[in-house]
Amino acid sequence: MKKTIIFSCISLLALCCQPIYYKPNSLNIPDLQKKSDATVSGGLYTDAYLSGTEFRTAFSPAKNVGLTFNYFNIFEKNDRNSSGSPAWGRGYLMEGGAGVYSAQNYSTISFFGGYGRGVVENAYLISLQDGTYARSSLTYDRWFLQPGWHFSVDHLSFGCALRYIHLKYAKHHYNELYTPDKDFTRITKERDFALWEIGGLVGTRWRYFSAHIGGTYVLNPSVVDSRIFFNLAINATATINISAIIEAAEKGKPD
């Protein structure tokens, strides 16, 4: 009887823990002004179920041309994937982009596109005695197009962007203990999905450093996951202006 109650509690917790099939990273809205501008950013990510970290860069190798790189890592808040938890989820995304920008006065208008690959994994505990988990994983390719706008005046900085996403779930795997739900089954059959996301940021900007709080909202999340109709993620980011530091160091050198 005791074992039955324990197993029932584990099953209930596993059902309450939402599987992760897709989560958006924050939008990289570059504040590029001229050739050789370069920034490096690191931040924290959170929503109702997940926490994570992000790393972003932006660089202008030529006039009005920009390159971006994004890394995104997430895990469920309840246990940080500890082996003693009844259920967990985690994932990551790595992507690069290229685009053009136009900077005038305090404003930068940009248009970027790019490609990345991500993985999401889910598991729930089957047996307390031997720690057996039912596990699944999805690997996806992601293409994006993103028009954006960034504005800075004095020490105030804010920006916004719209992002079109094409998702293609390239691989899937689950062990013999995992029972796919209807969304997992549909994802593995249809494979291709189109998503729209909007995002923004507001914060403070100084010569060498800036800090922002932002959010990303998926306009049509139920296309991938039928359980989700509201998908908003919040992020806090700190950015170092590498090019400004290098310029200041070069100016300080003796002739």
ZAVEXPA-789212 format. One record per residue (C-alpha): x, y, z; residue number from 1; residue in one letter. Coordinates in nm, 4 decimals, padded with zeros to 6 digits, m for minus. Layout:
! residues N
[[X Y Z] NUM "A"]
...
! end
This chain:
! residues 255
[[00.0000 00.0000 00.0000] 1 "M"]
[[00.2835 00.2382 00.0919] 2 "K"]
[[00.4646 00.1673 m00.2350] 3 "K"]
[[00.1440 00.2322 m00.4291] 4 "T"]
[[00.0985 00.5720 m00.2637] 5 "I"]
[[00.4615 00.6687 m00.3303] 6 "I"]
[[00.4364 00.5630 m00.6955] 7 "F"]
[[00.1110 00.7561 m00.7346] 8 "S"]
[[00.2764 01.0706 m00.5954] 9 "C"]
[[00.5683 01.0315 m00.8344] 10 "I"]
[[00.3320 00.9864 m01.1282] 11 "S"]
[[00.1357 01.2972 m01.0298] 12 "L"]
[[00.4522 01.5066 m01.0001] 13 "L"]
[[00.5743 01.3788 m01.3354] 14 "A"]
[[00.2482 01.4819 m01.4989] 15 "L"]
[[00.2621 01.8263 m01.3353] 16 "C"]
[[00.6102 01.8808 m01.4695] 17 "C"]
[[00.5634 02.0159 m01.8207] 18 "Q"]
[[00.7873 01.8585 m02.0862] 19 "P"]
[[01.0026 02.1050 m02.2778] 20 "I"]
[[00.9600 02.0925 m02.6543] 21 "Y"]
[[01.0704 02.4455 m02.7419] 22 "Y"]
[[01.1701 02.7600 m02.5539] 23 "K"]
[[01.2775 03.0919 m02.7071] 24 "P"]
[[01.6076 03.2560 m02.6260] 25 "N"]
[[01.6169 03.6320 m02.5852] 26 "S"]
[[01.6510 03.8390 m02.9004] 27 "L"]
[[02.0015 03.9603 m02.9812] 28 "N"]
[[01.9337 04.3225 m03.0869] 29 "I"]
[[02.2798 04.4612 m03.1704] 30 "P"]
[[02.3691 04.8199 m03.0866] 31 "D"]
[[02.6259 04.8442 m03.3642] 32 "L"]
[[02.7315 05.1914 m03.4794] 33 "Q"]
[[03.0335 05.1473 m03.7023] 34 "K"]
[[03.2909 04.9062 m03.8430] 35 "K"]
[[03.4864 04.7092 m03.5781] 36 "S"]
[[03.2232 04.7580 m03.3069] 37 "D"]
[[03.2160 04.4476 m03.0853] 38 "A"]
[[03.0172 04.3518 m02.7749] 39 "T"]
[[03.0030 04.0481 m02.5456] 40 "V"]
[[02.6965 03.9795 m02.3273] 41 "S"]
[[02.6038 03.7358 m02.0548] 42 "G"]
[[02.2692 03.6990 m01.8861] 43 "G"]
[[02.0138 03.5056 m01.6835] 44 "L"]
[[01.6877 03.3678 m01.8211] 45 "Y"]
[[01.3648 03.2731 m01.6449] 46 "T"]
[[00.9983 03.1915 m01.7038] 47 "D"]
[[00.7279 03.0128 m01.5045] 48 "A"]
[[00.9049 02.6750 m01.5148] 49 "Y"]
[[01.2628 02.7276 m01.6293] 50 "L"]
[[01.5855 02.9054 m01.5487] 51 "S"]
[[01.8906 02.9377 m01.7642] 52 "G"]
[[02.1931 03.1301 m01.8832] 53 "T"]
[[02.2718 03.3058 m02.2101] 54 "E"]
[[02.5845 03.4228 m02.3885] 55 "F"]
[[02.5756 03.6592 m02.6870] 56 "R"]
[[02.8201 03.8453 m02.9088] 57 "T"]
[[02.7882 04.1008 m03.1881] 58 "A"]
[[03.0608 04.2243 m03.4227] 59 "F"]
[[03.0772 04.4516 m03.7262] 60 "S"]
[[03.3540 04.3300 m03.9628] 61 "P"]
[[03.2670 04.5908 m04.2284] 62 "A"]
[[03.0602 04.9062 m04.2595] 63 "K"]
[[02.6880 04.8299 m04.2112] 64 "N"]
[[02.7556 04.4546 m04.1812] 65 "V"]
[[02.7091 04.2614 m03.8587] 66 "G"]
[[02.7670 03.9121 m03.7204] 67 "L"]
[[02.6033 03.7599 m03.4129] 68 "T"]
[[02.6446 03.4483 m03.2011] 69 "F"]
[[02.4049 03.3181 m02.9328] 70 "N"]
[[02.4285 03.0365 m02.6794] 71 "Y"]
[[02.1297 02.9464 m02.4633] 72 "F"]
[[02.1061 02.6869 m02.1833] 73 "N"]
[[01.7924 02.6065 m01.9786] 74 "I"]
[[01.6900 02.3732 m01.6972] 75 "F"]
[[01.3795 02.3274 m01.4859] 76 "E"]
[[01.3706 02.5270 m01.1647] 77 "K"]
[[01.2498 02.2485 m00.9388] 78 "N"]
[[01.5673 02.0420 m00.9205] 79 "D"]
[[01.8377 02.1523 m01.1666] 80 "R"]
[[01.8138 01.7994 m01.3115] 81 "N"]
[[01.9125 01.6266 m00.9858] 82 "S"]
[[01.8887 01.2486 m01.0007] 83 "S"]
[[01.6550 01.2363 m00.7005] 84 "G"]
[[01.3752 01.4358 m00.8629] 85 "S"]
[[01.0623 01.2671 m01.0044] 86 "P"]
[[01.0837 01.4685 m01.3282] 87 "A"]
[[01.3124 01.7139 m01.5078] 88 "W"]
[[01.3737 01.8910 m01.8373] 89 "G"]
[[01.6670 02.0745 m01.9921] 90 "R"]
[[01.7904 02.2073 m02.3244] 91 "G"]
[[02.0322 02.4261 m02.5133] 92 "Y"]
[[02.0585 02.6208 m02.8381] 93 "L"]
[[02.3632 02.7450 m03.0281] 94 "M"]
[[02.3233 02.9731 m03.3303] 95 "E"]
[[02.4977 03.2274 m03.5496] 96 "G"]
[[02.3655 03.5079 m03.7647] 97 "G"]
[[02.4627 03.7726 m04.0160] 98 "A"]
[[02.2919 04.0871 m04.1338] 99 "G"]
[[02.3008 04.4542 m04.2112] 100 "V"]
[[02.2444 04.7637 m04.0005] 101 "Y"]
[[02.2119 05.1385 m04.0416] 102 "S"]
[[02.3168 05.3679 m03.7572] 103 "A"]
[[02.2086 05.7311 m03.7456] 104 "Q"]
[[02.2454 05.9614 m03.4457] 105 "N"]
[[02.1287 05.7534 m03.1481] 106 "Y"]
[[01.9391 05.4873 m03.3430] 107 "S"]
[[02.0338 05.1576 m03.5105] 108 "T"]
[[01.8005 04.9730 m03.7465] 109 "I"]
[[01.9045 04.6171 m03.8309] 110 "S"]
[[01.7980 04.3067 m04.0201] 111 "F"]
[[01.9580 03.9733 m03.9318] 112 "F"]
[[01.9124 03.6135 m04.0330] 113 "G"]
[[02.0767 03.2982 m03.9108] 114 "G"]
[[02.0778 02.9309 m03.8254] 115 "Y"]
[[02.1200 02.7270 m03.5092] 116 "G"]
[[02.0742 02.3802 m03.3617] 117 "R"]
[[01.9145 02.2959 m03.0290] 118 "G"]
[[01.8316 01.9967 m02.8106] 119 "V"]
[[01.5585 01.9475 m02.5500] 120 "V"]
[[01.5499 01.6533 m02.3108] 121 "E"]
[[01.2812 01.5348 m02.0676] 122 "N"]
[[01.2656 01.2569 m01.8097] 123 "A"]
[[01.0493 01.1305 m01.5268] 124 "Y"]
[[01.1227 00.8770 m01.2566] 125 "L"]
[[00.9800 00.5266 m01.2988] 126 "I"]
[[01.1355 00.3389 m01.0066] 127 "S"]
[[01.2443 00.4753 m00.6690] 128 "L"]
[[01.4436 00.1635 m00.5892] 129 "Q"]
[[01.6832 00.1630 m00.8848] 130 "D"]
[[01.6415 00.5236 m01.0042] 131 "G"]
[[01.5067 00.4259 m01.3461] 132 "T"]
[[01.3930 00.7149 m01.5664] 133 "Y"]
[[01.1788 00.7337 m01.8771] 134 "A"]
[[01.3695 00.9653 m02.1114] 135 "R"]
[[01.3118 01.1480 m02.4393] 136 "S"]
[[01.5069 01.3950 m02.6498] 137 "S"]
[[01.4396 01.6143 m02.9541] 138 "L"]
[[01.7026 01.7764 m03.1759] 139 "T"]
[[01.5919 02.0688 m03.3898] 140 "Y"]
[[01.7323 02.3015 m03.6540] 141 "D"]
[[01.6231 02.6640 m03.6304] 142 "R"]
[[01.6376 02.9333 m03.8986] 143 "W"]
[[01.5436 03.2912 m03.8146] 144 "F"]
[[01.4825 03.6316 m03.9737] 145 "L"]
[[01.4829 03.9341 m03.7429] 146 "Q"]
[[01.4248 04.3044 m03.8101] 147 "P"]
[[01.5147 04.5148 m03.5071] 148 "G"]
[[01.5607 04.8644 m03.3720] 149 "W"]
[[01.7913 04.9880 m03.0951] 150 "H"]
[[01.7917 05.3392 m02.9491] 151 "F"]
[[02.0302 05.4984 m02.6986] 152 "S"]
[[02.0371 05.8537 m02.5636] 153 "V"]
[[02.2433 05.9763 m02.2696] 154 "D"]
[[02.2502 05.6647 m02.0492] 155 "H"]
[[01.9102 05.5270 m02.1474] 156 "L"]
[[01.8945 05.2354 m02.3874] 157 "S"]
[[01.6073 05.0319 m02.5272] 158 "F"]
[[01.5259 04.8179 m02.8295] 159 "G"]
[[01.2677 04.5902 m02.9871] 160 "C"]
[[01.2554 04.3257 m03.2589] 161 "A"]
[[01.0302 04.0810 m03.4392] 162 "L"]
[[01.1622 03.7321 m03.5123] 163 "R"]
[[01.0314 03.4757 m03.7587] 164 "Y"]
[[01.1345 03.1195 m03.6716] 165 "I"]
[[01.1349 02.8097 m03.8883] 166 "H"]
[[01.1782 02.4978 m03.6740] 167 "L"]
[[01.2672 02.1599 m03.8154] 168 "K"]
[[01.2849 01.8720 m03.5685] 169 "Y"]
[[01.5628 01.6651 m03.7206] 170 "A"]
[[01.6022 01.3835 m03.4668] 171 "K"]
[[01.4133 01.2265 m03.1809] 172 "H"]
[[01.4833 00.9500 m02.9334] 173 "H"]
[[01.3172 00.7895 m02.6314] 174 "Y"]
[[01.3809 00.4777 m02.4287] 175 "N"]
[[01.1424 00.1863 m02.3898] 176 "E"]
[[00.9995 00.3296 m02.0653] 177 "L"]
[[00.8853 00.6581 m02.2203] 178 "Y"]
[[00.5281 00.6968 m02.3461] 179 "T"]
[[00.5110 00.9819 m02.6028] 180 "P"]
[[00.2258 01.2293 m02.5519] 181 "D"]
[[00.0233 01.3687 m02.8429] 182 "K"]
[[00.2510 01.6723 m02.8913] 183 "D"]
[[00.5694 01.4636 m02.8998] 184 "F"]
[[00.4080 01.2292 m03.1522] 185 "T"]
[[00.2850 01.5186 m03.3674] 186 "R"]
[[00.6242 01.6920 m03.3575] 187 "I"]
[[00.8055 01.3805 m03.4758] 188 "T"]
[[00.5572 01.3341 m03.7614] 189 "K"]
[[00.5093 01.6914 m03.8871] 190 "E"]
[[00.8659 01.8058 m03.8029] 191 "R"]
[[00.8378 02.1566 m03.9599] 192 "D"]
[[00.6833 02.4508 m03.7733] 193 "F"]
[[00.6688 02.8295 m03.8127] 194 "A"]
[[00.6745 03.0578 m03.5083] 195 "L"]
[[00.6561 03.4335 m03.4545] 196 "W"]
[[00.8270 03.5988 m03.1592] 197 "E"]
[[00.8536 03.9567 m03.0355] 198 "I"]
[[01.0981 04.0928 m02.7825] 199 "G"]
[[01.2322 04.4047 m02.6254] 200 "G"]
[[01.4834 04.5381 m02.3766] 201 "L"]
[[01.5320 04.8470 m02.1632] 202 "V"]
[[01.8261 04.9499 m01.9508] 203 "G"]
[[02.1240 05.1739 m01.9083] 204 "T"]
[[02.4208 05.2221 m02.1390] 205 "R"]
[[02.7645 05.3600 m02.0637] 206 "W"]
[[03.0773 05.3771 m02.2742] 207 "R"]
[[03.2219 05.0420 m02.1718] 208 "Y"]
[[02.9281 04.8689 m02.0109] 209 "F"]
[[02.5500 04.8337 m02.0366] 210 "S"]
[[02.2802 04.6426 m01.8487] 211 "A"]
[[01.9301 04.5539 m01.9659] 212 "H"]
[[01.6138 04.3741 m01.8659] 213 "I"]
[[01.4141 04.2248 m02.1496] 214 "G"]
[[01.1516 03.9766 m02.2525] 215 "G"]
[[01.0646 03.7447 m02.5389] 216 "T"]
[[00.7080 03.6441 m02.6163] 217 "Y"]
[[00.6058 03.3658 m02.8558] 218 "V"]
[[00.2929 03.4781 m03.0415] 219 "L"]
[[00.1794 03.1286 m03.1433] 220 "N"]
[[00.3370 02.8748 m02.9020] 221 "P"]
[[00.0545 02.6216 m02.9348] 222 "S"]
[[00.1724 02.5467 m03.2908] 223 "V"]
[[00.4426 02.3298 m03.1305] 224 "V"]
[[00.2985 02.2619 m02.7848] 225 "D"]
[[m00.0818 02.2510 m02.7618] 226 "S"]
[[m00.0730 02.2960 m02.3806] 227 "R"]
[[00.0867 02.6398 m02.3965] 228 "I"]
[[m00.1044 02.9539 m02.4940] 229 "F"]
[[00.1111 03.2070 m02.3078] 230 "F"]
[[00.4888 03.1824 m02.3441] 231 "N"]
[[00.6814 03.4774 m02.2000] 232 "L"]
[[01.0448 03.4631 m02.0876] 233 "A"]
[[01.2321 03.7340 m01.8952] 234 "I"]
[[01.6067 03.7961 m01.9104] 235 "N"]
[[01.8634 04.0204 m01.7435] 236 "A"]
[[02.1796 04.0910 m01.9427] 237 "T"]
[[02.5130 04.2640 m01.8842] 238 "A"]
[[02.7162 04.3733 m02.1891] 239 "T"]
[[03.0800 04.4745 m02.2254] 240 "I"]
[[03.1732 04.7021 m02.5173] 241 "N"]
[[03.4979 04.5376 m02.6285] 242 "I"]
[[03.5674 04.7797 m02.9132] 243 "S"]
[[03.5345 05.0866 m02.6869] 244 "A"]
[[03.7815 04.9370 m02.4384] 245 "I"]
[[04.0311 04.8620 m02.7180] 246 "I"]
[[03.9944 05.2123 m02.8629] 247 "E"]
[[04.0554 05.3710 m02.5224] 248 "A"]
[[04.3624 05.1536 m02.4674] 249 "A"]
[[04.5076 05.2476 m02.8081] 250 "E"]
[[04.4527 05.6182 m02.7443] 251 "K"]
[[04.6388 05.5862 m02.4143] 252 "G"]
[[04.9486 05.4391 m02.5806] 253 "K"]
[[05.2471 05.6722 m02.6285] 254 "P"]
[[05.3289 05.7704 m02.9895] 255 "D"]
! end
